[in-house]
Amino acid sequence: MFFDELNLWSLITNNEVIHFAPEKNLSPKIEEYSPSKYVKGDLYPANDTIQKIDLTNIPYEDETFGLFLCNHVLEHVPDYKKAMQEIFRVLRPGGTAILQTPYSKLLKNNFEDEGINTDELRLIFYGQEDHARYFSETQFLQSLMECGFELQIVKHSDLFDADKATYYGVNKNEDLIRVLKPSTK
């Protein structure tokens, strides 16, 4: 939905794209837009079209990709700041990253506790058995800026009315987290 509303598809054609934890329905659509390179990666690849890639140690040279897609992954990564640094490293200057993640607008700080270490506890406290934390919007965005990213947050309400959001199944509380690597260092 965000891709259509903001014409993000134009960022794919003839561009080097890396897509972490690729969604089954989004991957074929990306391929339709003819990226010059399309890398699909995951720590636990579902099939042989997906490379085994650790988001905290991406096996590509600096400034390789023009677009990095990473939807609902960072909340699973124990060292999310290292993952953000790696995303920044492999993104070309002027490149874009879409980094969706669940977060709270109410929390001032991320909520994570080493004592929350079972599937049952993670489900109770983080809302899912395999989450490592619950992000605070403020701290999540601050961490991205500390890595060097420029924020281009798109408010959900600027694009979708309630009926359209319901139709597309868009979470009304989840804005688009779009970040840019500055063109100059």
DRENMILO-272945 format. One line per field, with one value per atom (N, C-alpha, C): residue number from 1; atom name; y, x, z. Coordinates in Angstrom, 3 decimals, decimal comma. Atoms other than C-alpha are relative to their C-alpha. Last residue first. Layout:
N
num: c(NUM | ...)
atomo: c(CA | ...)
Y: c(Y | ...)
X: c(X | ...)
Z: c(Z | ...)
//
This chain:
185
num: c(185 | 185 | 185 | 184 | 184 | 184 | 183 | 183 | 183 | 182 | 182 | 182 | 181 | 181 | 181 | 180 | 180 | 180 | 179 | 179 | 179 | 178 | 178 | 178 | 177 | 177 | 177 | 176 | 176 | 176 | 175 | 175 | 175 | 174 | 174 | 174 | 173 | 173 | 173 | 172 | 172 | 172 | 171 | 171 | 171 | 170 | 170 | 170 | 169 | 169 | 169 | 168 | 168 | 168 | 167 | 167 | 167 | 166 | 166 | 166 | 165 | 165 | 165 | 164 | 164 | 164 | 163 | 163 | 163 | 162 | 162 | 162 | 161 | 161 | 161 | 160 | 160 | 160 | 159 | 159 | 159 | 158 | 158 | 158 | 157 | 157 | 157 | 156 | 156 | 156 | 155 | 155 | 155 | 154 | 154 | 154 | 153 | 153 | 153 | 152 | 152 | 152 | 151 | 151 | 151 | 150 | 150 | 150 | 149 | 149 | 149 | 148 | 148 | 148 | 147 | 147 | 147 | 146 | 146 | 146 | 145 | 145 | 145 | 144 | 144 | 144 | 143 | 143 | 143 | 142 | 142 | 142 | 141 | 141 | 141 | 140 | 140 | 140 | 139 | 139 | 139 | 138 | 138 | 138 | 137 | 137 | 137 | 136 | 136 | 136 | 135 | 135 | 135 | 134 | 134 | 134 | 133 | 133 | 133 | 132 | 132 | 132 | 131 | 131 | 131 | 130 | 130 | 130 | 129 | 129 | 129 | 128 | 128 | 128 | 127 | 127 | 127 | 126 | 126 | 126 | 125 | 125 | 125 | 124 | 124 | 124 | 123 | 123 | 123 | 122 | 122 | 122 | 121 | 121 | 121 | 120 | 120 | 120 | 119 | 119 | 119 | 118 | 118 | 118 | 117 | 117 | 117 | 116 | 116 | 116 | 115 | 115 | 115 | 114 | 114 | 114 | 113 | 113 | 113 | 112 | 112 | 112 | 111 | 111 | 111 | 110 | 110 | 110 | 109 | 109 | 109 | 108 | 108 | 108 | 107 | 107 | 107 | 106 | 106 | 106 | 105 | 105 | 105 | 104 | 104 | 104 | 103 | 103 | 103 | 102 | 102 | 102 | 101 | 101 | 101 | 100 | 100 | 100 | 99 | 99 | 99 | 98 | 98 | 98 | 97 | 97 | 97 | 96 | 96 | 96 | 95 | 95 | 95 | 94 | 94 | 94 | 93 | 93 | 93 | 92 | 92 | 92 | 91 | 91 | 91 | 90 | 90 | 90 | 89 | 89 | 89 | 88 | 88 | 88 | 87 | 87 | 87 | 86 | 86 | 86 | 85 | 85 | 85 | 84 | 84 | 84 | 83 | 83 | 83 | 82 | 82 | 82 | 81 | 81 | 81 | 80 | 80 | 80 | 79 | 79 | 79 | 78 | 78 | 78 | 77 | 77 | 77 | 76 | 76 | 76 | 75 | 75 | 75 | 74 | 74 | 74 | 73 | 73 | 73 | 72 | 72 | 72 | 71 | 71 | 71 | 70 | 70 | 70 | 69 | 69 | 69 | 68 | 68 | 68 | 67 | 67 | 67 | 66 | 66 | 66 | 65 | 65 | 65 | 64 | 64 | 64 | 63 | 63 | 63 | 62 | 62 | 62 | 61 | 61 | 61 | 60 | 60 | 60 | 59 | 59 | 59 | 58 | 58 | 58 | 57 | 57 | 57 | 56 | 56 | 56 | 55 | 55 | 55 | 54 | 54 | 54 | 53 | 53 | 53 | 52 | 52 | 52 | 51 | 51 | 51 | 50 | 50 | 50 | 49 | 49 | 49 | 48 | 48 | 48 | 47 | 47 | 47 | 46 | 46 | 46 | 45 | 45 | 45 | 44 | 44 | 44 | 43 | 43 | 43 | 42 | 42 | 42 | 41 | 41 | 41 | 40 | 40 | 40 | 39 | 39 | 39 | 38 | 38 | 38 | 37 | 37 | 37 | 36 | 36 | 36 | 35 | 35 | 35 | 34 | 34 | 34 | 33 | 33 | 33 | 32 | 32 | 32 | 31 | 31 | 31 | 30 | 30 | 30 | 29 | 29 | 29 | 28 | 28 | 28 | 27 | 27 | 27 | 26 | 26 | 26 | 25 | 25 | 25 | 24 | 24 | 24 | 23 | 23 | 23 | 22 | 22 | 22 | 21 | 21 | 21 | 20 | 20 | 20 | 19 | 19 | 19 | 18 | 18 | 18 | 17 | 17 | 17 | 16 | 16 | 16 | 15 | 15 | 15 | 14 | 14 | 14 | 13 | 13 | 13 | 12 | 12 | 12 | 11 | 11 | 11 | 10 | 10 | 10 | 9 | 9 | 9 | 8 | 8 | 8 | 7 | 7 | 7 | 6 | 6 | 6 | 5 | 5 | 5 | 4 | 4 | 4 | 3 | 3 | 3 | 2 | 2 | 2 | 1 | 1 | 1)
atomo: c(N | CA | C | N | CA | C | N | CA | C | N | CA | C | N | CA | C | N | CA | C | N | CA | C | N | CA | C | N | CA | C | N | CA | C | N | CA | C | N | CA | C | N | CA | C | N | CA | C | N | CA | C | N | CA | C | N | CA | C | N | CA | C | N | CA | C | N | CA | C | N | CA | C | N | CA | C | N | CA | C | N | CA | C | N | CA | C | N | CA | C | N | CA | C | N | CA | C | N | CA | C | N | CA | C | N | CA | C | N | CA | C | N | CA | C | N | CA | C | N | CA | C | N | CA | C | N | CA | C | N | CA | C | N | CA | C | N | CA | C | N | CA | C | N | CA | C | N | CA | C | N | CA | C | N | CA | C | N | CA | C | N | CA | C | N | CA | C | N | CA | C | N | CA | C | N | CA | C | N | CA | C | N | CA | C | N | CA | C | N | CA | C | N | CA | C | N | CA | C | N | CA | C | N | CA | C | N | CA | C | N | CA | C | N | CA | C | N | CA | C | N | CA | C | N | CA | C | N | CA | C | N | CA | C | N | CA | C | N | CA | C | N | CA | C | N | CA | C | N | CA | C | N | CA | C | N | CA | C | N | CA | C | N | CA | C | N | CA | C | N | CA | C | N | CA | C | N | CA | C | N | CA | C | N | CA | C | N | CA | C | N | CA | C | N | CA | C | N | CA | C | N | CA | C | N | CA | C | N | CA | C | N | CA | C | N | CA | C | N | CA | C | N | CA | C | N | CA | C | N | CA | C | N | CA | C | N | CA | C | N | CA | C | N | CA | C | N | CA | C | N | CA | C | N | CA | C | N | CA | C | N | CA | C | N | CA | C | N | CA | C | N | CA | C | N | CA | C | N | CA | C | N | CA | C | N | CA | C | N | CA | C | N | CA | C | N | CA | C | N | CA | C | N | CA | C | N | CA | C | N | CA | C | N | CA | C | N | CA | C | N | CA | C | N | CA | C | N | CA | C | N | CA | C | N | CA | C | N | CA | C | N | CA | C | N | CA | C | N | CA | C | N | CA | C | N | CA | C | N | CA | C | N | CA | C | N | CA | C | N | CA | C | N | CA | C | N | CA | C | N | CA | C | N | CA | C | N | CA | C | N | CA | C | N | CA | C | N | CA | C | N | CA | C | N | CA | C | N | CA | C | N | CA | C | N | CA | C | N | CA | C | N | CA | C | N | CA | C | N | CA | C | N | CA | C | N | CA | C | N | CA | C | N | CA | C | N | CA | C | N | CA | C | N | CA | C | N | CA | C | N | CA | C | N | CA | C | N | CA | C | N | CA | C | N | CA | C | N | CA | C | N | CA | C | N | CA | C | N | CA | C | N | CA | C | N | CA | C | N | CA | C | N | CA | C | N | CA | C | N | CA | C | N | CA | C | N | CA | C | N | CA | C | N | CA | C | N | CA | C | N | CA | C | N | CA | C | N | CA | C | N | CA | C | N | CA | C)
Y: c(0,477 | 12,208 | 1,134 | -0,426 | 13,462 | -0,416 | 0,069 | 11,772 | 0,400 | -1,274 | 11,164 | -0,184 | -0,207 | 7,618 | 1,282 | -0,228 | 7,882 | 0,053 | -0,748 | 6,524 | 0,096 | -0,136 | 5,412 | 0,858 | -0,377 | 4,197 | -0,065 | 0,547 | 4,187 | 0,539 | -0,881 | 4,910 | -0,680 | 0,252 | 2,095 | 0,882 | -0,545 | 3,031 | -0,131 | -1,459 | 2,616 | 0,653 | -0,370 | -0,920 | 1,518 | -0,788 | -1,509 | 0,350 | 0,671 | -4,309 | 0,695 | 0,506 | -2,939 | -0,771 | 0,777 | -2,575 | -0,651 | 1,271 | -1,448 | -0,909 | 0,753 | 1,226 | -1,370 | 0,516 | 2,367 | -0,846 | 1,043 | 2,693 | -0,640 | 1,216 | 4,541 | -1,131 | -0,237 | 7,097 | -1,345 | 0,912 | 6,300 | 0,514 | 0,805 | 8,417 | -0,766 | -0,848 | 11,289 | -0,747 | -0,808 | 9,237 | 0,937 | 0,848 | 6,648 | 0,845 | 0,284 | 9,309 | -0,786 | -0,335 | 9,074 | -0,437 | 0,745 | 9,194 | 0,488 | -0,457 | 10,496 | -0,807 | 0,563 | 10,218 | 0,634 | -1,102 | 10,948 | -0,624 | -0,085 | 8,075 | 1,318 | -0,920 | 8,561 | 0,157 | 0,736 | 5,605 | 0,897 | 0,186 | 7,971 | -0,777 | -1,256 | 8,971 | -0,108 | -0,143 | 5,352 | 1,264 | 0,955 | 4,967 | 0,076 | -0,567 | 8,138 | -0,915 | -1,038 | 6,719 | 0,653 | 0,637 | 3,547 | 1,032 | 0,620 | 5,466 | -0,685 | -0,993 | 7,798 | -0,630 | -0,767 | 5,139 | 0,954 | -1,320 | 2,943 | 0,737 | -1,290 | -0,542 | 1,160 | -0,830 | -3,718 | 1,386 | -1,265 | -6,193 | 0,569 | -0,242 | -9,504 | 1,259 | -1,386 | -10,751 | 0,137 | -0,147 | -14,490 | 1,449 | 0,893 | -15,409 | 0,234 | 1,084 | -12,402 | -0,800 | 0,239 | -9,657 | -1,089 | -0,622 | -8,289 | -0,237 | -1,348 | -8,879 | 0,712 | -0,856 | -11,852 | 1,439 | -0,204 | -13,468 | 0,956 | -0,942 | -12,953 | 0,279 | -1,357 | -14,557 | 1,022 | -0,426 | -17,659 | 1,434 | -0,336 | -18,003 | 0,546 | 1,181 | -17,871 | 0,456 | 0,880 | -15,321 | -1,317 | 0,431 | -12,258 | -0,892 | 1,003 | -12,050 | -0,495 | 1,310 | -10,263 | -1,117 | 0,494 | -7,352 | -1,393 | 1,295 | -5,215 | -0,374 | 0,921 | -2,250 | -1,332 | 1,374 | 0,483 | -0,830 | 0,834 | 3,906 | -1,370 | -0,928 | 6,727 | -0,758 | 0,274 | 4,333 | 1,053 | -0,337 | 5,811 | -0,201 | -1,455 | 5,929 | 0,456 | -0,700 | 2,204 | 1,490 | -0,881 | 0,303 | 0,661 | -0,460 | -2,499 | 0,865 | 0,779 | -2,504 | 0,442 | 0,119 | -1,257 | -0,864 | 0,784 | -0,394 | -0,056 | 0,095 | 0,886 | -0,976 | 1,230 | 1,903 | 0,145 | 0,025 | 4,446 | -1,349 | 1,171 | 5,212 | 0,087 | -0,320 | 8,696 | -1,146 | -1,364 | 7,429 | 0,361 | -1,060 | 3,684 | 1,375 | -0,889 | 1,300 | 1,083 | 0,571 | -1,470 | 0,858 | 0,276 | 0,499 | -0,473 | -1,277 | 1,943 | -0,240 | -0,496 | -1,530 | 1,305 | 0,799 | -2,752 | 0,445 | -0,443 | 0,090 | -0,749 | -1,316 | -0,694 | 0,527 | 0,231 | -4,365 | 1,322 | 0,532 | -3,352 | -0,255 | -1,162 | -1,231 | -0,424 | -0,754 | -4,191 | 1,210 | -1,233 | -6,421 | 0,851 | -0,382 | -9,131 | 1,306 | 0,029 | -9,079 | 0,436 | 1,376 | -10,003 | -0,080 | 0,353 | -6,416 | -1,423 | -0,536 | -5,555 | -0,318 | 0,859 | -7,885 | 0,502 | 0,814 | -6,484 | -1,041 | -0,189 | -5,196 | -0,999 | 0,801 | -4,849 | 0,234 | 0,255 | -3,477 | -0,963 | 1,063 | -1,913 | -0,120 | 0,168 | 0,147 | -1,206 | -1,265 | 1,580 | -0,042 | -0,017 | -1,289 | 1,404 | 0,910 | -1,890 | 0,238 | -0,782 | 1,057 | -0,835 | -1,295 | -0,984 | 0,584 | -1,157 | -4,492 | 1,239 | -0,805 | -7,346 | 1,203 | 0,343 | -10,182 | 0,723 | 0,152 | -8,530 | -0,202 | 0,263 | -9,109 | -0,294 | -0,708 | -7,890 | -0,215 | -1,438 | -8,787 | 0,810 | -0,544 | -12,342 | 1,517 | -1,241 | -13,574 | 0,400 | -0,069 | -17,029 | 1,224 | 0,221 | -16,324 | 0,036 | -0,960 | -16,732 | -0,358 | -1,313 | -18,424 | 1,099 | -0,263 | -21,763 | 1,281 | 0,788 | -21,807 | 0,431 | 0,936 | -20,603 | -0,883 | -0,006 | -18,967 | -1,086 | 1,354 | -18,718 | -0,078 | 0,828 | -15,686 | -1,467 | 0,304 | -14,159 | -0,843 | 0,581 | -12,667 | -0,227 | 0,329 | -11,861 | -0,710 | 0,957 | -10,107 | -0,180 | 0,216 | -8,383 | -1,130 | 1,069 | -6,834 | -0,114 | 0,503 | -4,640 | -1,136 | -0,538 | -4,340 | -0,550 | 0,186 | -5,193 | 0,702 | -1,338 | -3,834 | -0,016 | -0,590 | -7,241 | 1,362 | 0,548 | -8,682 | 0,559 | -0,664 | -6,367 | -0,473 | -1,359 | -7,661 | 0,788 | 0,051 | -11,247 | 1,382 | 0,381 | -10,443 | -0,072 | -1,187 | -8,608 | -0,353 | -0,766 | -11,518 | 1,205 | 0,811 | -13,984 | 0,795 | 0,430 | -11,373 | -0,708 | -0,407 | -11,206 | -0,601 | 0,712 | -11,612 | 0,316 | 0,924 | -9,034 | -0,547 | 0,165 | -7,497 | -1,054 | 1,106 | -6,148 | -0,005 | 0,113 | -4,061 | -1,192 | 1,149 | -2,834 | -0,028 | -0,295 | -0,447 | -1,312 | -0,208 | -0,657 | 0,366 | 0,195 | -0,348 | 0,401 | 1,370 | -0,569 | -0,164 | 0,179 | 3,025 | -1,351 | -0,670 | 3,654 | -0,128 | 0,941 | 1,050 | 0,621 | 0,534 | 3,492 | -1,020 | 0,415 | 5,280 | -0,460 | -0,859 | 6,861 | -0,288 | -1,388 | 5,503 | 0,959 | -0,582 | 2,280 | 1,486 | 0,020 | 1,359 | 0,647 | -1,149 | 2,453 | 0,082 | -1,187 | 0,000 | 1,256)
X: c(-0,370 | 29,407 | 0,473 | -1,353 | 27,535 | 0,269 | -0,843 | 24,556 | 1,432 | -0,330 | 22,924 | 0,952 | -1,408 | 21,701 | 0,392 | -0,941 | 17,943 | 1,415 | -1,203 | 15,294 | 0,908 | -0,864 | 11,705 | 1,180 | -1,345 | 9,787 | 0,905 | -1,059 | 6,205 | 1,339 | -0,416 | 3,801 | 1,100 | -1,349 | 2,327 | 0,293 | -0,983 | -0,629 | 1,435 | 0,140 | -3,242 | 1,008 | 0,061 | -2,012 | -0,007 | -1,131 | -2,783 | -0,212 | -0,531 | -5,193 | 1,216 | -1,346 | -5,666 | 0,589 | -0,004 | -9,456 | 1,365 | 0,673 | -9,239 | 0,044 | -0,882 | -6,685 | -0,590 | -1,091 | -8,791 | 0,959 | 0,525 | -11,884 | 1,103 | 0,326 | -10,043 | -0,488 | 1,122 | -8,458 | -0,350 | 1,141 | -5,025 | -1,091 | 0,219 | -2,131 | -1,312 | -0,184 | -1,517 | -0,331 | 1,207 | -3,041 | 0,123 | 1,074 | -0,267 | -1,204 | 1,105 | 2,345 | -1,089 | 1,264 | 5,366 | -1,132 | 1,147 | 8,675 | -1,259 | 1,090 | 11,563 | -1,242 | 1,344 | 14,408 | -0,937 | 0,959 | 18,017 | -1,389 | 1,151 | 20,298 | -0,752 | -0,260 | 23,682 | -1,151 | -0,745 | 23,742 | 0,351 | -1,363 | 22,732 | 0,868 | -0,728 | 19,706 | 1,439 | -0,221 | 18,526 | 0,799 | -1,057 | 19,008 | 0,318 | -1,272 | 16,968 | 1,161 | -0,368 | 14,124 | 1,326 | -0,248 | 14,004 | 0,477 | -1,324 | 14,387 | 0,347 | -1,053 | 11,481 | 1,382 | -0,161 | 9,174 | 1,180 | 0,593 | 9,823 | 0,206 | -0,633 | 10,612 | -0,868 | 1,062 | 9,312 | 0,598 | 0,311 | 12,106 | -1,282 | -1,036 | 13,668 | -0,265 | -0,464 | 10,637 | 1,021 | -1,374 | 10,380 | 0,486 | -0,969 | 7,351 | 1,448 | -0,335 | 5,254 | 1,150 | 1,089 | 3,452 | 0,257 | -0,329 | 6,542 | -1,058 | -0,552 | 5,615 | 0,256 | 0,703 | 3,246 | 0,500 | 1,362 | 4,595 | -0,763 | -0,096 | 8,178 | -1,376 | -0,215 | 7,305 | 0,087 | 1,198 | 5,803 | 0,144 | 1,049 | 8,612 | -1,237 | 0,719 | 11,148 | -1,056 | -0,832 | 13,843 | -0,662 | 1,105 | 12,235 | 0,630 | 0,768 | 14,913 | -1,217 | -0,643 | 17,202 | -0,738 | -0,494 | 14,732 | 0,574 | -0,649 | 13,584 | 0,655 | 0,272 | 11,230 | 0,636 | 0,301 | 12,641 | -0,266 | -1,171 | 12,512 | -0,458 | -1,110 | 9,964 | 1,269 | -1,232 | 7,043 | 1,055 | 0,170 | 3,741 | 1,271 | -0,116 | 4,380 | -0,090 | 0,992 | 5,013 | 0,283 | -0,539 | 6,828 | -1,157 | 0,999 | 6,282 | 0,677 | -0,081 | 8,911 | -1,127 | 1,213 | 9,160 | 0,262 | -0,296 | 12,627 | -1,215 | 1,328 | 12,381 | 0,161 | 0,345 | 15,893 | -1,414 | 1,179 | 16,781 | -0,110 | 0,870 | 20,069 | -1,096 | 1,222 | 21,536 | -0,993 | 0,442 | 24,956 | -1,182 | -0,733 | 24,949 | -0,432 | 0,837 | 23,571 | 0,866 | 0,159 | 25,923 | -0,878 | -1,275 | 27,222 | -0,201 | -0,583 | 23,850 | 1,260 | 0,885 | 22,300 | 0,556 | -0,279 | 25,302 | -0,866 | -1,302 | 24,949 | 0,371 | 0,205 | 21,232 | 1,301 | 0,720 | 22,072 | -0,237 | -1,004 | 24,668 | -0,652 | -0,814 | 21,977 | 1,103 | 0,637 | 19,558 | 0,821 | -0,797 | 21,860 | -0,515 | -0,521 | 19,357 | 0,802 | -1,461 | 17,519 | 0,542 | -0,445 | 13,816 | 1,506 | 0,480 | 12,485 | 0,399 | -0,897 | 14,696 | -0,445 | -1,145 | 12,784 | 0,786 | 0,306 | 9,313 | 1,081 | 1,292 | 10,034 | -0,205 | -0,121 | 13,609 | -1,252 | 1,332 | 13,924 | 0,124 | -0,035 | 17,247 | -1,392 | 1,249 | 17,437 | 0,127 | 0,731 | 20,479 | -1,302 | 1,423 | 22,772 | -0,596 | 0,379 | 26,530 | -1,411 | 0,691 | 27,789 | -0,373 | 0,594 | 30,269 | -0,676 | -0,881 | 30,924 | -0,782 | -0,121 | 28,538 | 0,879 | -1,190 | 28,495 | 0,099 | 0,452 | 26,031 | 1,215 | -1,263 | 27,205 | -0,313 | -1,054 | 24,520 | 1,377 | 0,199 | 21,715 | 1,054 | 0,159 | 23,041 | -0,061 | -0,697 | 22,497 | -0,343 | -0,139 | 21,550 | 0,860 | -1,332 | 20,631 | -0,052 | -0,308 | 17,035 | 1,358 | -0,076 | 16,311 | 0,361 | -1,329 | 17,223 | 0,093 | -0,269 | 14,151 | 1,336 | 1,112 | 12,828 | 0,216 | 0,634 | 16,119 | -1,064 | 0,542 | 16,760 | -0,743 | -0,825 | 19,014 | -0,419 | 0,664 | 17,289 | 0,962 | -0,770 | 18,327 | -0,823 | 0,939 | 16,882 | 0,800 | -0,476 | 19,301 | -1,088 | 1,006 | 17,916 | 0,472 | -0,436 | 20,398 | -1,075 | -1,221 | 19,624 | 0,606 | -1,204 | 16,080 | 1,234 | -1,324 | 13,478 | 1,142 | -0,533 | 10,145 | 1,466 | 0,681 | 8,462 | 0,577 | -0,636 | 11,063 | -0,624 | -1,298 | 9,765 | 0,686 | 0,310 | 6,222 | 1,300 | 0,292 | 7,455 | -0,291 | -1,155 | 9,116 | -0,309 | -0,728 | 6,142 | 1,145 | 0,785 | 3,704 | 0,742 | 0,351 | 6,089 | -0,743 | 1,390 | 7,560 | -0,360 | 0,910 | 11,334 | -1,397 | 1,233 | 13,070 | -1,091 | -0,226 | 15,676 | -1,325 | 1,307 | 15,318 | 0,166 | -0,111 | 18,464 | -1,281 | 0,955 | 17,986 | 0,368 | -0,446 | 20,524 | -0,838 | -0,685 | 18,653 | 0,428 | -1,429 | 17,615 | 0,791 | -0,439 | 13,930 | 1,463 | -0,456 | 13,491 | 0,616 | -1,323 | 13,198 | 0,622 | -0,992 | 10,334 | 1,416 | -0,427 | 8,281 | 1,085 | -1,303 | 8,224 | 0,518 | -0,753 | 5,406 | 1,422 | -1,188 | 4,274 | 0,861 | 0,352 | 0,695 | 1,174 | 0,877 | 1,621 | -0,224 | -0,723 | 4,604 | -0,822 | -0,897 | 2,748 | 0,752 | 0,809 | 0,000 | 0,857)
Z: c(-1,348 | 4,339 | 0,859 | -0,362 | 1,319 | 1,434 | 1,199 | -0,302 | 0,282 | 0,646 | 3,073 | -1,178 | -0,311 | 3,707 | -0,718 | 1,092 | 3,632 | 0,543 | -0,351 | 5,960 | -1,223 | 1,177 | 5,454 | 0,420 | -0,440 | 8,480 | -1,226 | 0,842 | 7,192 | 0,490 | 1,088 | 10,045 | -0,809 | 0,502 | 12,098 | -1,207 | -0,930 | 14,293 | -0,507 | -0,057 | 11,564 | 0,933 | -1,409 | 10,902 | 0,099 | -0,476 | 7,231 | 1,470 | -1,181 | 6,341 | 0,570 | 0,258 | 2,825 | 1,181 | 1,240 | 3,147 | -0,243 | -0,284 | 6,773 | -1,222 | -0,894 | 5,914 | 0,311 | 0,826 | 2,963 | 0,848 | 0,890 | 5,158 | -0,833 | -0,752 | 7,945 | -0,901 | -0,906 | 5,598 | 0,645 | -0,051 | 4,271 | 0,925 | 1,199 | 3,063 | -0,011 | 1,189 | 5,488 | -1,287 | 0,218 | 8,333 | -1,199 | 0,512 | 8,083 | -0,396 | -0,914 | 8,655 | -0,713 | 0,665 | 6,384 | 0,923 | -0,514 | 8,233 | -0,709 | 0,865 | 6,140 | 0,380 | -0,093 | 8,640 | -1,013 | -0,014 | 7,690 | -0,028 | 0,903 | 8,618 | 0,160 | 1,104 | 10,284 | -0,974 | 1,033 | 12,684 | -1,184 | -0,510 | 15,512 | -0,981 | 0,226 | 13,404 | 0,490 | 1,444 | 13,277 | -0,304 | 0,369 | 17,038 | -1,490 | -0,449 | 17,643 | -0,386 | 0,969 | 15,525 | 0,370 | 1,292 | 17,631 | -1,022 | -0,048 | 20,894 | -1,322 | -0,207 | 20,173 | -0,061 | 1,239 | 18,729 | 0,121 | -0,182 | 21,770 | -1,323 | 0,246 | 20,622 | 0,467 | 0,567 | 22,213 | -0,128 | -0,684 | 22,694 | -0,560 | -0,996 | 21,613 | 0,820 | -0,082 | 19,685 | 1,129 | 0,489 | 18,975 | -0,034 | -0,634 | 21,068 | -0,417 | 0,923 | 20,040 | 0,604 | 0,939 | 21,963 | -1,020 | 1,282 | 23,689 | -1,068 | -0,126 | 27,349 | -1,327 | -0,961 | 27,291 | -0,072 | 0,493 | 24,120 | 0,918 | 1,130 | 25,274 | -0,594 | -0,516 | 28,619 | -1,128 | -0,727 | 26,985 | 0,517 | 0,971 | 24,445 | 0,700 | 0,483 | 27,248 | -0,999 | 0,823 | 28,014 | -0,391 | 0,867 | 29,546 | -1,062 | -0,729 | 32,228 | -0,770 | 0,190 | 29,746 | 0,719 | -1,276 | 29,758 | -0,233 | 0,168 | 26,887 | 1,321 | -1,096 | 26,668 | -0,350 | 0,399 | 24,462 | 1,247 | 0,267 | 26,054 | -0,477 | 0,216 | 26,206 | -0,375 | -0,742 | 25,697 | -0,308 | -1,414 | 24,491 | 0,816 | -0,087 | 20,724 | 1,460 | -0,811 | 20,879 | -0,019 | -1,035 | 18,180 | 0,735 | -0,967 | 15,676 | 1,063 | -1,233 | 12,960 | 0,919 | -0,810 | 9,391 | 1,228 | -1,198 | 8,088 | 0,927 | -0,605 | 4,512 | 1,156 | -0,721 | 3,482 | 0,548 | -0,865 | 0,817 | 0,697 | -0,008 | -0,906 | 1,049 | 0,729 | -1,437 | -0,024 | -0,292 | -0,392 | -0,902 | 0,702 | -1,091 | 0,503 | 0,803 | 1,533 | -0,637 | 1,344 | 2,706 | -0,914 | 0,674 | 5,710 | -1,435 | 0,421 | 6,776 | -0,831 | 1,062 | 6,856 | -0,552 | 1,190 | 8,841 | -1,183 | 0,511 | 11,352 | -1,276 | 0,622 | 11,761 | -0,610 | 1,259 | 12,389 | -0,729 | 0,936 | 15,006 | -1,359 | 0,386 | 16,684 | -0,969 | 1,086 | 16,586 | -0,431 | 0,086 | 18,632 | -1,167 | -1,317 | 19,696 | -0,018 | 0,005 | 16,332 | 1,365 | -0,251 | 16,457 | 0,242 | -1,344 | 16,775 | 0,393 | -1,027 | 13,787 | 1,425 | -0,284 | 11,452 | 1,209 | -1,180 | 10,826 | 0,278 | -0,657 | 7,329 | 1,131 | -1,213 | 6,096 | 0,850 | -0,554 | 2,578 | 1,174 | -1,002 | 1,542 | 0,605 | -0,742 | -1,643 | 0,923 | 0,057 | -3,442 | 0,770 | 0,343 | -2,496 | 0,003 | 1,082 | -2,533 | -0,509 | 1,036 | -0,435 | -1,229 | -0,332 | 1,620 | -1,237 | -0,121 | 0,349 | 0,423 | 1,218 | 0,987 | 0,299 | 0,780 | 3,537 | -1,350 | 1,384 | 5,980 | -0,909 | 0,696 | 9,559 | -1,469 | -0,726 | 11,988 | -0,628 | 0,155 | 9,553 | 0,751 | -1,348 | 9,388 | -0,145 | -0,328 | 5,848 | 1,429 | -1,458 | 4,585 | 0,315 | -0,558 | 0,976 | 1,526 | -1,066 | -0,209 | 0,592 | 0,668 | -3,545 | 0,994 | 0,563 | -1,918 | -0,820 | 1,209 | 0,330 | -0,592 | 0,211 | 3,700 | -1,224 | 1,326 | 4,648 | -0,148 | 0,156 | 8,411 | -1,332 | -0,870 | 8,930 | -0,093 | -1,268 | 5,927 | 0,830 | -1,088 | 2,624 | 1,247 | -1,071 | -0,785 | 1,086 | -0,987 | -3,119 | 1,052 | -1,044 | -6,199 | 0,898 | -0,895 | -8,628 | 1,080 | 0,633 | -11,652 | 0,829 | -0,639 | -10,300 | -0,708 | 0,608 | -12,917 | 0,732 | 0,257 | -11,602 | -0,416 | 1,160 | -11,950 | -0,374 | 1,199 | -9,533 | -1,275 | 0,142 | -6,812 | -1,276 | 0,464 | -7,376 | -0,202 | 1,438 | -7,108 | -0,587 | 0,830 | -3,747 | -1,495 | 0,446 | -2,195 | -0,953 | 0,974 | -1,950 | -0,554 | 1,171 | -0,315 | -1,063 | -0,060 | 2,050 | -1,300 | 1,080 | 1,978 | 0,133 | -0,374 | 5,350 | -1,017 | -1,101 | 4,238 | 0,505 | -0,642 | 0,820 | 1,081 | -0,947 | -0,818 | 0,829 | -1,104 | -3,946 | 0,875 | -0,775 | -6,507 | 1,273 | -1,255 | -8,791 | 0,652 | 0,257 | -12,444 | 1,251 | 1,380 | -11,469 | -0,171 | 0,265 | -7,695 | -1,384 | -0,604 | -6,464 | -0,347 | 0,853 | -8,914 | 0,562 | 1,044 | -7,033 | -0,874 | -0,391 | -4,124 | -1,001 | 1,181 | -5,915 | 0,356 | 0,088 | -2,617 | -1,227 | -0,324 | -2,609 | -0,194 | 1,019 | -4,390 | 0,243 | 1,271 | -2,223 | -1,102 | 0,006 | 0,914 | -1,330 | 0,000 | 0,000 | 0,000)
//
